[in-house]
């Protein structure tokens, strides 16, 4: 994997957009580059940009990546182009704020992956899918990428210097192997949990409360006796309830009969109460025959009133319209005169307007000329002011330079010479290098001394621990030997010599016998339930047959009632037909005359005419409609009864069929029971299921006891086997501890000699360091420096730099002063020329202003200050308004004349229509009065008094039909209720009263509840005992399983488990460290041919160094110098990169640590090592603020701080900016 470029916007202090192309010059010419800048400038942000674009995370902390967005910005993104196996890709992360505002809410983060060759988007959101695709392409997840590309060389430097108890945590951090500690702790805790779980199960077995077989048998016998008594009480209770319900139904029928009789009386009283309204309804129906004639008269009366009103209104309006027409004629003539006068005035003033307009055009020209003169004068004045300001500025600059030159001369006089400082810097630098090497050697020797001392202390602690372990193992061995003897004695005494095979054979026979008895119990219970169901079904059949007979009788009565209702309805229909035929003759009767023959029958007597008869269908139709409704209701009731009867018959047929099936089932159960009895040692009784259940429980108890005995025997045998294994393990542990003790004693003896040798070398190095410090002080005193700074070379270089800069500034200031003096003389000449031009421009401005004032005076004399164009437009607008007003007056006059003509014409027509309507009304009234008098009605007023409101008439009609229908329905229901009452009385179920039956039922219910409580108590106790036995067997099985589970986890815990997680973690880290040293040695061979890394064979987390220049002697890591330690730690970091990246080739590396504490010699070694890596085709980036490192590397990415807390990026190649 190779990083080609990185481009980002607004990340941390790097505000704005930045791009670095690692696949272009100068990075392609030199694969080694440095990222430099002061602390906090934003160097590491470049690495952040890479991990954000690829994985959406920041490698330095676990906070939300949104916090990396630069403050007060609305958008941020990071984009990385990378190459894998010759194919290019681009990964991008981005985030915006709402509405593009810097204070808007953060929007959803987005990521995408693009194929560079086709520019096609491979994955576009969500983040997880993009990250998964990147991991699939490069073969590196986030943590593997950090360890492969971001080298942790500084962590390995710390690892080499740390003590043994600190190495585990460091190695976990470097190699990400914390999971092994978690596994070790989990296994230890799991073994403890499984042991506690087994103890809880055994405690439950000890606390189980189980009934004996005799107790279970006695409870079953009691239960059977109570069940028989309960059934007898329940049957008596049901029979008593049926009687109480019969008495209640009989009482309900009596109440319904009385209520229906009261309802019939109420409806009859209502009919009498409303008789007067029904008579008014008859007169209203008589008046409705003349409805059309009355409506014609009413229409004519309304027409007459309307015409009279309209005539009065027109006569009131006519004088007003005539006056308005006269005024409109007068206003029109006056408007014509005003328009003529205004047109003459306009013709007179037109010539004056043209003359003033020409004068205004001339004035505009003079104004523009004045404006140009004023503009030129202002420009000239501004140039003069600017020239004066420039002259004053030059004078100030010259004075400042003179002060600066004087100060520089004084500074140079009191300083050492430049060549003296350069020679002193060379000598002190040489002494400091020697001093640094001596101090580094002294530090290494002291570290070696501490290491040897610490090693001796650790070995002494280990020796004490081994001795304690031996004593503890011996004590445990003795205890386990005693426990083994106890268990073998228990095996002989508790099981009386019975073997596991004998017990298992006896246990295998019992399940079949129990199963057969359970089948018999099921058959017996099924027989009992079926017999009870059959008895109940027979009782229900008897009740249903009685109900069918009663329904058939009721249906016959309803059929007879329907036939009678159909006969009455036919009579009502005939009456309605006769009334309809009579009504058809009403029109002919109106033409009959006294003593004249009837055209239909020839009779000269006309009784209908003499009595003013008018036929009506209301009463006959109401009776017919009421009986039709009653007949329909009766038909529905008969249909419902027939459906109900059919359902009861069908139900009865089903019950007969069900009864036959139950009999067949009883025969089958008896046959199966007899067949199963032949397979049992002793036959069972079909009618006693409780005894069979007791036998089943007894056999189950025997089986449980056998199984518990078998399980206990297995557990005991397993415990004996485990103790024998533990004895073997303890003997082995004791022997191994003795071997380790002998090895430690030998190592303690060897370490004492090495310690004395190291302390002699430390004394020599202390003398050498004191001599070098004295030489440095002599050189400083020759330069008259008494206060020795901490950074001597830096201070001397600073003085040398100040000396050089002072000389350069003095020469520069002198030259600048000469240039400014020459510039001042030239500026004086320019100022004089500009002042002359200013005077000329001011003169021209005054002349132009004088001409403009003269022309303005002439214009005021001609037309004052008025605007001719505006005045002329005003006159034209007045003419236009006068013409429009005249046109409106003309239009109004025409409208009023038309309105007057229309009004006079309408008034004449309405008077003619009023006269005609009056004549028609008189004729219609006379005709209707004649007809009414023939019918015995005096006049139209009397006829109108007969009429009712249509709503009231409809209500009275509806009320009459409702009352008559209610009376008919009440009579019908009363007949039915009396028939039902007679039928129920004929059953005569009991002679006792309801109160006596209720008292009897209460007594039966109390007995039934008591029996049920006793039955429930016994059943609950038996069920509880059964469930307890089931739980006992389940727990016993769980104990066996749990013992196996505990044995498994105890074995795993003995191998890798520990409460602090160190046991498995140290083992796994030891394997990781062994593989890491193999990979690191491959890189170390390329960096140096002297050293090889060796993992200590005796300690999991210790590594040593093999020195090839000293006959492959094995040395501690603490004996390495600073440069040598850097090479080893760099090799380990590169090895970790290979280990993390597995099969992925990494061609881009970044190092963000480890250079700040290196001296110049060690830094040379580091640079040489990195250049060797670069020669192997890798691109390496170093982040550092070390000055010497920046000078050695030509290609640099410089990050510099800017005002406002932001930074900028520049790509430099040997001092030149290239991007």
C-alpha positions, 0 to 999 in steps of 0.5 A: 500500500502506498499513499499518493496524495492527501488533500484536506479542508479546515482541519484543526489549525490548518484552515483552508484547503491544502494538498500534498502530492507524494507521487510528484517532485520533490517527493519522487526524487527523495523518498525521505522527507521531514514534516517540520514546524513549531510545537502546536503548529499542526504537523500531526494534523497531516497524519490525522487527515490520512486516517480520517479519509481512510477510516473516519477516525483520528489516530491520536484520540478516540473523540468524535472526528467532528471535533477536528473541524476548524473552529468558525468554519462551515465545511471540512473534508479529507481526501487521500489517494492511494495505490494497492497492487498498481491500482489507484483509489481515492477515499474521501470523508466530509462534513458540513454545517447546516445552511452553510453557516459557521454556527449551523448544526453539524450534518451527517458525516459522509464517506466515499471510495472512488476508482481513480482509473474510471472515476466511478464511485465504488461505495458512497455512504454509509460510513461502515460500508466504505470502511469495510470496502477499504479494509477489504482492498488494503487488508488492513483494519484501522489498528493494523494500519496504525501499527503498519504505517504510523511507526511506534518507534518511541514505544519500543524505545521505552519498552527496551528501557522499562522494568520487567513488571512494566513490559507487559502493559507496554507490549499490550499497547504496542501489539494490541494484545489486550484481548489475551488478558481479558480471556485469562480473566474470563476463564478464571471468573468462569471457573469460579462461577461454575463452581458456585453454580454446582454448590447452589445445585447441591444445596437445592437437592439437600433442601428438597421436601418429598412425600413417602409412597404411603402418604401419596397412596392415602391422599389418592384414596381420600381424593377418590372418596371426595370426588364421588361425594362432590359429584352427587352434590353437584347434580342435586345443585343443578336440579335445584337451579333448574326448578328455581329458573322455572319458577322465575320464568313463570313469574316473568310471564305473569308480569309480561301479561299484566304489563301488556294488558296495561299497554292495551288499555293505554292505547285505547285511552289515547284513541279516545283522547285524540278523537277531536283532532281526528275530526279536524283532520277529516274536515281538512281532508275535505277542504283539500279538494278545493286546493287548486281553486284557493291557490289560483285566488291567492296567486291573483291577490298576490299579483294585485298587491305586487302591481299596486306597490310597484305603481306607487313606487314609480309615481314617487320616483318620476318627479325626481328623474325629471328634475335630474334630466333638466340639471344634466342639460344645464351642466352640459352647456356650462361645460362647453363654455369652459372648454372653449375659454381654456383652448384660447388661453393655451394658444396664447402661452405656447410661444413663451414656453418655447423661449424659456425651454431654449434658455434652460438648455443653454444654462445646462451647458454652463453648469457642466462647464463649471463642474469640469472646472471644479473637478480639475481644481480638486484633483490638483489640490489633492496632488499637492497635498499628496506631494507634501505628505510624501516629502514629510514621510521621507524626512521622517524615514531619513531621521529614523535611519540616522538613529538606527545607524548610530545604535548599530555603531555602538553595538558593534564596538562592545562585541567579540569579533566574528572569527573568534566566535567561530573558532570557539564554537568549533572547539566547544562543539568537539568537547560537547560531543565527547562529553555527550558520549561519555554521559551516554556511556555513564547512563548506560552503565548505571542502567546496567547496574540498576538492571543487575541489582533489580535482576538479583532482587527479582531472583531472590523474590522468585527463590522465596516464591519457589520455596513457598510453592514447594511447601504449599504443594506438599501440604496439598499432596498430603490433604488429597491423599487423605481425601482419597482414602476417605472416598474409597471407604465411602464407596465400600460402606454406602453402596454395600458392594452393589455395582453400577451395572446392577443398579442400572439394570434395575433402573432400566426395567422400571420406565416400561412398567411406569409407562404401562401403568400411566396408560392404564391411568389415562384409560381409566380417567378417559372412561370416567370422563366419557361416562359422565359426559354420556350421562349429562348428554342424556339429561340434556336430550330429555330437556331438548325434546321437551323444548321441541314439543313446546316450539311445535305447539307454539308454531301451530298457534302462530299459524292459526293466528296468521290465517285469521289475520289474512282473512281480516286483511282481505276484508280491509282491502275490499273496503279500500277498493270500494272507496277508490271506485266511489271516489272516481265518481266525484267529478261527475257528481259535481255536474248533477242537478236537482230533478235531472237524470244521472247520466250513469244510473238515470236516477233523479234523486241525488243523495250524495249531492244533497248531503254535500258528500266528499269521499276519502280513503284515509280511514280504510287505507289506514286499517288496511296498512295496519293489518298488512304491517301486523301480518308481516310481523306475524310472518316474520315471527312464524319464520323465526319460530320455524328456524328455531324449531329446525335448529333444536331438531338438528341439535337433538339429532346431533346429540343422538349421534354423539351418544352413539359415539360415546358408547362406542368409545366406552367399549374401546376403552374397556377392551384396551384396559383389559388387554394392558392388564394382561401385561402387568404383574397384577391386574388394575381396576378400571373404575379406580383411576386414583389407585392407579395414579398412586401406583404410578407415583410409587414406581416413579419414586422407586425409579427416582431413588435408583437414579439418585443412587446411580448418580451418586455412585458415578459422582463418587467414582469421578471424584476418586479419579480426579483426586488420583490425577491431582496427586500426579500433578502435585508430584510433578509440580514439586519436582519442577519447582526444585529444578527452578530453585537450583537454576536461580541459585546459580544465576545469583552467584554469576550476577554478583561478579558482573555488578562489581565490574560495572561499578569500576567502569562507572568511576572511570566515566565520572573522571572523564566527564569532569575533565571535559567540563573544565575544558569548556569553561576555559574556552568560555572564559577566553570569550569573557563569558562568566555565566555558562548557559545550558545550551552553550553552542546555541548561545554562541551561535546566537551571538555569532548570528547577532554580530553578522546581522548587526554588520549587515544592518549597518551597511543596509541602513547607510545605503538606504539613507543615501537613496532617500536623500536623493528621492527627497530632492526630486520630490521638491521639484515635483511639488512646485510644478503641481502648485502652479497647476493648482493656481491655474485650475482655480482661475478657470473655475471662477470664470465659469461660475461668473458666466453661469450667474449672468445667464441665470439672471436673464432666465429669472427675468424671462420666466422666474423660477417656474418650470416651462415644461411643467407649466405647459403640461399643467395647461394640457392636463386641464384641457384634457380634464375639461374635455373628459368632464364634458363627455361625462356630462353628455353621457349622464344626460343621455342616461337620464333621458332614457331612464325617464322614457323607460319609467313612463312606459313601465308605469302605463303597462303596470296600470293596465295589468292591475285592471285586468288582474282585478277583473280575473280575481272577481270572476274566480271568487264568484265561481268558487263561492257558487261551488261551495254554497252547493256543498253547504259551505257559506263562503271562501273564508269558511273553507279556509278555516277548515284547512290545517297546517300540512305538518300538523295534519301529517302528525295527526294522521301518523298518530292515528295510524300509530295508535291503531297499530299499537292496539292491534299489536298489543292484542296479538302479544297478549294472546301469545303470552297467555298461551305461553303461561298456560304451557309453562304451568302444565310442566309443574316442576315443583310445589316448593316456593322459590325461597325454599328452593333458594335455601336448599341451593345455598346449603348444597353450594356450601357443601360443594365449595367445602368439598372442592376446597378439600379436593383442591388441597389434596390435588395441590399437595399431590401436584406439588409433590410430583413437581418437586420430584420432577425438579429433584430429578432435573437438579440431579441431572443438572448436577452431573452436567455441572460437574462435567462443566466445572471440570472442563473450566477448571482444567482450562483455568489451570492452564491459562486462567488468572485473576489479573489476566497475566498468566495467558497474556504473558504466554501470548505476548511471549509468542508475539514477541518471538515472532516480532524479533524474527521480523525485526532481525530482518530489518536490523540486518539492513540497518547494521551488521553488528547486532541481532535481537534475541528473545530470552529463553527463560523469561517471556517478556525479556529480549537481549542483544547479540553482539556480532563484533564481540564473538556473538556475546549475549548482552542486556538491552540496557548496555546499548548506546543511544544510537544503538537503541534507536536502531533496535527500536526502529527495527522492532517498529518495522517488524511490528509493521510487517506483523500487522500488515501481514501480506500487504506490502507497505511502501509509505511510513510515517514516524511521529516520535523518538527524535527529540532526545537524540544527540548529534551522533545518535541523530546521524545514526538515525538518519543513516538508518532511515536513508537505508530504508528509503533506498529499499523503495519506501517513502518515509516521513518524519515529524520533528522539530529538531533543527539538526534533523531539518538540516540533514533532510532536503525535502520538507513539509513546513508547517508555520503558525500564522496570526489568529491561531491558524497555520499554513503548509509549504513544501520545500526542496533544499531551501526553495518553495515548490508548493 
